[in-house]
Amino acid sequence: QVQLIESGGGLVQAGGSLRLSCTASGRSFESFGSNGLGWFRQASGKEREFVAAIGGTWSGGVTKYADFVKGRFTVSRDNAKEIMYLQMNSVNPDDTGVYYCAASEQFEGAVQRVWQFNYWGQGTQVTVVS
């Protein structure tokens, strides 16, 4: 019903910056601003892990971050454009992986567990070189 598409991944030098985008496609969300959104990443040989999340208007756009990105990454959203962003600053090689965006149809807050999300993008590769 609803599809999400990530973009903005690529090769970046350690210490540099990158901005990922997540856009809705196909059938539009009934109310994009009422959906909790999140970013996850999966490094080679590892399980998918939570990166950041942002709540809808009801939550006041509350955000949550994994400890390993706090202070470096910033999640934001533009509800009118149905886009979520992940601004990645001061990246390091450990940030390398496939980044996925996700949306929840049941939770409006900044939830952070895989089961709480219903829609997922295909992922975009981020590679950080030293």
Backbone as numpy.savetxt, mean C-alpha at the origin, in Angstrom:
# Nx Ny Nz CAx CAy CAz Cx Cy Cz
-15.22 -7.95 -9.11 -16.04 -6.75 -9.11 -15.18 -5.50 -9.11
-14.22 -5.46 -8.20 -13.32 -4.33 -8.09 -11.89 -4.81 -8.26
-11.13 -4.10 -9.07 -9.74 -4.44 -9.30 -8.83 -3.30 -8.83
-7.68 -3.66 -8.29 -6.69 -2.71 -7.87 -5.43 -2.92 -8.69
-4.76 -1.84 -9.05 -3.55 -1.92 -9.85 -2.47 -1.07 -9.22
-1.33 -1.70 -8.92 -0.19 -0.98 -8.38 0.70 -0.50 -9.53
1.39 0.60 -9.29 2.35 1.11 -10.24 3.40 1.92 -9.50
4.48 2.22 -10.18 5.53 3.05 -9.61 6.74 2.30 -9.12
6.69 0.98 -9.16 7.84 0.20 -8.74 8.98 0.31 -9.73
10.14 -0.14 -9.31 11.30 -0.09 -10.18 12.58 -0.24 -9.40
13.67 0.11 -10.05 15.00 0.03 -9.45 15.37 1.37 -8.84
15.82 1.35 -7.61 16.18 2.57 -6.92 17.43 2.34 -6.06
18.25 3.36 -5.95 19.46 3.27 -5.16 19.15 3.42 -3.67
19.90 2.72 -2.84 19.73 2.84 -1.40 19.84 4.30 -0.98
18.93 4.72 -0.12 18.89 6.10 0.32 17.98 6.96 -0.53
17.55 6.44 -1.65 16.70 7.18 -2.55 15.23 7.08 -2.19
14.40 7.56 -3.09 12.96 7.61 -2.85 12.19 7.02 -4.03
11.00 6.58 -3.73 10.12 6.00 -4.73 8.68 6.20 -4.26
7.78 6.44 -5.19 6.38 6.56 -4.83 5.55 5.54 -5.59
4.86 4.71 -4.83 3.98 3.72 -5.40 2.55 4.24 -5.41
1.80 3.82 -6.41 0.40 4.20 -6.52 -0.47 2.96 -6.62
-1.66 3.07 -6.10 -2.65 2.00 -6.18 -3.94 2.62 -6.66
-4.42 2.18 -7.81 -5.63 2.75 -8.38 -6.70 1.69 -8.56
-7.94 2.12 -8.42 -9.07 1.24 -8.65 -9.41 1.22 -10.13
-9.75 0.05 -10.62 -10.14 -0.09 -12.02 -11.36 -0.98 -12.12
-11.91 -1.04 -13.33 -13.11 -1.82 -13.52 -14.28 -1.20 -12.78
-15.01 -2.04 -12.09 -16.15 -1.55 -11.33 -15.68 -0.64 -10.20
-16.23 0.54 -10.15 -15.83 1.52 -9.15 -16.32 1.13 -7.77
-15.58 1.54 -6.76 -16.03 1.37 -5.38 -17.29 2.18 -5.16
-18.19 1.66 -4.35 -19.40 2.38 -4.03 -19.05 3.67 -3.30
-18.10 3.57 -2.41 -17.61 4.74 -1.67 -16.17 4.47 -1.28
-15.25 4.89 -2.13 -13.83 4.63 -1.92 -13.36 5.14 -0.57
-13.90 6.27 -0.15 -13.48 6.86 1.11 -13.88 6.08 2.34
-14.75 5.10 2.20 -15.21 4.31 3.33 -14.46 2.99 3.47
-13.48 2.75 2.61 -12.73 1.50 2.63 -11.36 1.69 3.26
-11.03 0.79 4.18 -9.68 0.77 4.70 -8.75 0.26 3.62
-7.57 0.85 3.51 -6.60 0.49 2.48 -5.27 0.13 3.12
-4.53 -0.72 2.45 -3.25 -1.12 3.01 -2.23 -1.49 1.96
-0.97 -1.47 2.39 0.14 -1.90 1.57 0.82 -3.08 2.25
1.14 -4.10 1.48 1.89 -5.25 1.93 3.06 -5.46 0.99
4.06 -6.19 1.44 5.17 -6.51 0.56 5.63 -7.94 0.82
6.25 -8.51 -0.19 6.73 -9.88 -0.09 8.10 -9.97 -0.73
9.10 -10.23 0.10 10.45 -10.43 -0.39 10.62 -11.86 -0.87
11.61 -12.08 -1.71 11.85 -13.40 -2.25 12.09 -14.41 -1.13
11.33 -15.49 -1.16 11.48 -16.54 -0.17 10.83 -16.27 1.17
10.13 -15.15 1.29 9.48 -14.79 2.55 7.98 -14.63 2.35
7.25 -14.62 3.46 5.81 -14.45 3.40 5.45 -12.97 3.28
4.25 -12.74 2.82 3.76 -11.38 2.68 3.66 -10.73 4.06
4.12 -9.48 4.17 4.11 -8.79 5.44 3.48 -7.41 5.31
2.90 -6.97 6.39 2.24 -5.68 6.44 3.26 -4.55 6.38
2.92 -3.51 5.62 3.79 -2.35 5.49 3.14 -1.10 6.07
1.96 -0.77 5.57 1.27 0.44 6.01 -0.20 0.34 5.69
-1.01 1.10 6.41 -2.45 1.12 6.16 -3.00 2.50 6.46
-4.12 2.81 5.83 -4.77 4.09 6.05 -6.27 3.89 6.06
-6.93 4.48 7.02 -8.36 4.34 7.16 -9.13 5.33 6.31
-10.44 5.14 6.28 -11.30 6.02 5.51 -11.66 7.27 6.27
-12.61 8.01 5.72 -12.99 9.29 6.31 -13.56 9.14 7.71
-14.27 8.04 7.96 -14.83 7.79 9.28 -13.73 7.73 10.34
-12.60 7.16 10.00 -11.48 7.05 10.93 -10.63 8.30 10.96
-10.96 9.27 10.14 -10.14 10.47 10.06 -8.85 10.24 9.31
-8.81 9.19 8.49 -7.62 8.89 7.73 -6.48 8.39 8.59
-6.80 7.70 9.68 -5.78 7.17 10.59 -4.82 6.27 9.82
-3.56 6.31 10.18 -2.54 5.50 9.51 -1.84 4.60 10.51
-1.34 3.49 10.01 -0.52 2.57 10.79 0.66 2.14 9.93
1.79 1.93 10.58 3.00 1.54 9.88 3.70 0.41 10.59
4.29 -0.47 9.80 5.18 -1.46 10.37 6.41 -0.76 10.93
6.99 -1.32 11.98 8.14 -0.69 12.62 9.30 -0.47 11.65
9.47 -1.37 10.71 10.63 -1.28 9.84 10.51 -0.19 8.78
9.34 0.45 8.67 9.19 1.54 7.71 8.80 2.85 8.37
8.48 2.81 9.65 8.05 4.01 10.35 9.12 5.10 10.28
8.70 6.30 9.90 9.63 7.40 9.76 10.24 7.51 8.39
10.05 6.48 7.56 10.61 6.49 6.21 9.53 6.49 5.14
8.45 5.76 5.39 7.37 5.65 4.41 6.16 6.44 4.88
5.40 6.95 3.93 4.17 7.66 4.23 3.06 7.17 3.31
1.95 6.76 3.90 0.81 6.32 3.12 -0.22 7.43 3.07
-0.82 7.63 1.93 -1.83 8.66 1.76 -2.86 8.19 0.75
-3.95 8.91 0.66 -4.99 8.52 -0.28 -5.71 9.75 -0.81
-6.22 9.62 -2.02 -7.04 10.64 -2.65 -8.35 9.96 -2.99
-9.35 10.16 -2.17 -10.61 9.46 -2.34 -11.34 9.86 -3.62
-11.23 11.12 -4.00 -11.90 11.59 -5.21 -11.34 10.89 -6.44
-10.03 10.66 -6.45 -9.38 9.99 -7.58 -9.29 8.49 -7.39
-9.69 8.01 -6.24 -9.62 6.58 -5.89 -8.19 6.06 -6.06
-7.27 6.75 -5.43 -5.86 6.39 -5.49 -5.27 6.37 -4.09
-4.44 5.38 -3.82 -3.66 5.33 -2.60 -2.19 5.38 -2.98
-1.40 6.08 -2.18 0.01 6.22 -2.45 0.85 5.66 -1.31
2.05 5.27 -1.64 3.05 4.93 -0.64 4.33 5.65 -1.02
4.64 6.71 -0.28 5.87 7.44 -0.50 6.97 6.76 0.28
7.97 6.27 -0.43 9.06 5.52 0.17 10.33 6.37 0.13
10.80 6.78 1.29 12.02 7.56 1.41 13.07 6.76 2.16
14.32 7.14 1.95 15.44 6.49 2.63 15.36 4.98 2.52
15.12 4.49 1.33 14.97 3.06 1.13 16.31 2.35 1.31
16.24 1.09 1.69 17.41 0.26 1.85 17.16 -1.07 1.17
18.21 -1.88 0.96 18.03 -3.15 0.25 16.99 -4.08 0.87
16.75 -3.97 2.16 15.75 -4.80 2.81 14.33 -4.45 2.38
14.16 -3.31 1.73 12.85 -2.91 1.23 12.52 -3.58 -0.09
13.46 -4.30 -0.65 13.24 -4.99 -1.92 12.13 -6.03 -1.80
11.26 -6.06 -2.77 10.19 -7.03 -2.78 9.06 -6.60 -3.68
8.05 -7.43 -3.75 6.85 -7.11 -4.50 5.87 -6.43 -3.55
5.43 -5.26 -3.92 4.51 -4.49 -3.09 3.09 -4.62 -3.61
2.17 -4.95 -2.71 0.77 -5.14 -3.05 -0.09 -4.13 -2.32
-1.09 -3.61 -2.99 -2.08 -2.79 -2.32 -3.33 -3.62 -2.11
-4.09 -3.27 -1.10 -5.28 -4.02 -0.75 -6.36 -3.08 -0.21
-7.60 -3.49 -0.39 -8.74 -2.72 0.09 -9.69 -3.62 0.84
-10.29 -3.08 1.88 -11.25 -3.83 2.68 -12.65 -3.30 2.45
-13.60 -4.20 2.27 -14.99 -3.81 2.13 -15.72 -3.87 3.46
-15.08 -4.41 4.49 -15.70 -4.57 5.78 -15.15 -3.64 6.85
-13.89 -3.22 6.70 -13.24 -2.40 7.70 -12.87 -1.05 7.11
-13.14 -0.02 7.85 -12.84 1.34 7.42 -11.59 1.88 8.10
-11.16 1.24 9.16 -9.98 1.69 9.87 -8.71 1.22 9.20
-7.59 1.56 9.82 -6.28 1.18 9.31 -5.93 -0.22 9.80
-6.61 -1.21 9.25 -6.37 -2.59 9.65 -5.10 -3.10 8.99
-4.54 -4.19 9.53 -3.24 -4.62 9.08 -3.07 -6.13 8.92
-4.16 -6.86 8.89 -4.07 -8.30 8.71 -4.62 -8.69 7.34
-3.99 -9.68 6.73 -4.35 -10.10 5.38 -5.83 -10.44 5.27
-6.37 -11.15 6.25 -7.76 -11.59 6.18 -8.76 -10.45 6.23
-8.32 -9.28 6.63 -9.21 -8.13 6.73 -9.40 -7.42 5.39
-8.66 -7.84 4.38 -8.74 -7.21 3.06 -9.38 -8.14 2.05
-10.17 -7.58 1.16 -10.92 -8.35 0.20 -10.40 -8.24 -1.23
-9.80 -7.11 -1.55 -9.33 -6.85 -2.90 -7.83 -6.60 -2.89
-7.15 -7.16 -3.87 -5.70 -7.06 -3.96 -5.26 -6.73 -5.37
-4.18 -5.97 -5.47 -3.58 -5.70 -6.76 -2.65 -6.82 -7.16
-2.07 -6.70 -8.34 -1.19 -7.74 -8.86 0.24 -7.63 -8.34
0.56 -6.50 -7.74 1.88 -6.29 -7.18 2.79 -5.53 -8.13
3.70 -4.77 -7.56 4.71 -4.06 -8.33 6.07 -4.27 -7.68
7.06 -4.57 -8.49 8.38 -4.92 -7.98 9.16 -3.67 -7.60
9.75 -3.69 -6.42 10.66 -2.65 -5.96 12.00 -3.30 -5.66
13.04 -2.81 -6.29 14.38 -3.34 -6.07 15.30 -2.22 -5.64
15.90 -2.37 -4.47 16.80 -1.36 -3.92 18.22 -1.91 -3.97
19.11 -1.17 -4.58 20.50 -1.58 -4.70 21.38 -0.65 -3.89
22.43 -1.20 -3.29 23.34 -0.42 -2.47 24.43 0.23 -3.30
